[in-house]
Amino acid sequence: MAKILLGVSSSVAIYKACELLRELKRRGHQVRVVLTPNAEKFVSKLTFHSLSGHKAYSDWEEDPFLHINLPRWCDLFLIAPCSAHTLSKIALGLADNLLTNCVLAHAGPLMIAPACNVEMWNSPPLQENIKKLRERHVVVIEPEEGVLACEEEGKGRLASLERLLDWVEWGLRQKPLSGKKVLITVGATREFIDKVRFISNQSSGKTGFAIARVLWWYGADVEIVAGYTEEKPPPEIKTVRVVSAEEMLKAVLERLEDIDLLVMNAAVSDYRPSERFEGKLKKSHSLELSLIKNPDILEEVAKLKPKNLRVVGFALEEESVLLQNAEEKLRKKDLDLLVANPIDTMGKESHRGYLLFKDGRKIPFSFGEKLGFAEFLVSHLV
Ligand code: CTP
C-alpha cells in the first residue's frame, strides 16, 4: 500500500480532510499530515495525529530537515483542502511555512484540491496560477458547484470524498492502458409502454461505474454509455445518456470502429412493447401488452467486430446453471471474456462469480466491494 503525504491548509472544508484521512487508512495506505499554521486554528494537530497514527506537523519542531524528509518518504503528495493563498504561493514557488517548503522539496507527484469562494475561484490571478501549476503537471482537482460555506452558490466546494479518493487511486497507478479507448455500457435500459410507464430491471449501474473508474485509474480513455441509474457518473469520464435498448445499440455501433475494448455491463431489456401509446394510458382501457424482442447488442457487435476489438460481456444466471449457460453465452456472443454472476449478487455491494476466458480458463472470484472486483477485472484486461 502507498505512503501519502496529506497537506492541509486553512479552509472550513478542513473537516473533510479528517474523513479523507480515515478512508485512506481504511484502504490500507500510510498517511502523514502536514498543516499550515492557520489550518491549526480550525482543527488541531492532535486530531490528525490520532487519525493517522503518526505525529502531524505544522512546523519543524525537533527535525530541521522535516521539509526534505516528509516529501522523500511519500509516494504521493495531496493537499486537500488547499486555500487560494496556499495555491498561489505554490505556483510562485514561495516557501514560508513547513507545508510550502515540503512542496518545493518534493520531486514526485503532487495533487491539489482547492476550496474557496466562487468569486475567488473565478478571479484571474487564481486561474492564472492554476494554469501555471497544470503546465508543471501538478494535478489540480476541480472544486464542485453547490452551496458554499459562505452560503453563496457556485463553484468552490472542495471535491467530494469519493472524487478525492478516486484521484488518489489514479495518482498511485501505472498507466498501462494509456492510449487505449474503452467504451463501457452501464445501468438499465427502459422500454416505454406509454408516456410514464416502462419495462426495465433492477440494475443499479454501480458495478459498471466502478469498472469505468478503475479503467480510468489505469490510464484508459474511457467513455460511458449509461442507461437508467441513480449513480452519479464520475465527472472525469465522458458519459452519454440513452434510454432504450435500441438507443444503446446505436450509441455502441457508432463508436465501434474507434475503440479497443467494449465492456458490455448494461442490463439491457430483452423485450419492448410492440407499440408505444401516446400520452398516459387510462386504467379503464383494457390492456394486453404485446412484446417484441430487442436487438441483442453483443450479437450485433459480434457480426461487425473489427479485428482488434476486445469484448467483455456479463451473464446473470441461476446458480445451478451458471457455468453451463455462461459458457454458451461466451461462445454465442463471440466474447473475449465473460463475467458470470449468480442472480443473488444483483443489487448487492459484494460480488462473486467466475471470469471465463475465450481460451477456456475459468477463475472464481469473491469480493466484498465493487471496487475490489473492478480492480481484479481490470488487472485481467491489462
Ligand atoms: N446483452 C445485450 N443485448 C441484450 C441483452 C443482453 O448486449 N439485448 C448483453 C448484456 O449487456 C450482458 C450479456 O449480454 O453483457 C448477457 O446478458 P444477460 O441478460 O445475462 O443474458 P441474455 O443474453 O439477455 O440472455 P438471457 O436473458 O436468456 O439469460
Residues whose N, C-alpha, C, O or C-beta is under 5 A from the ligand:
A	BS01	CTP	M264 N265 A266 A267 V268 S269 D270 N294 P295 D296 I297 L298 G313 F314 A315 L316
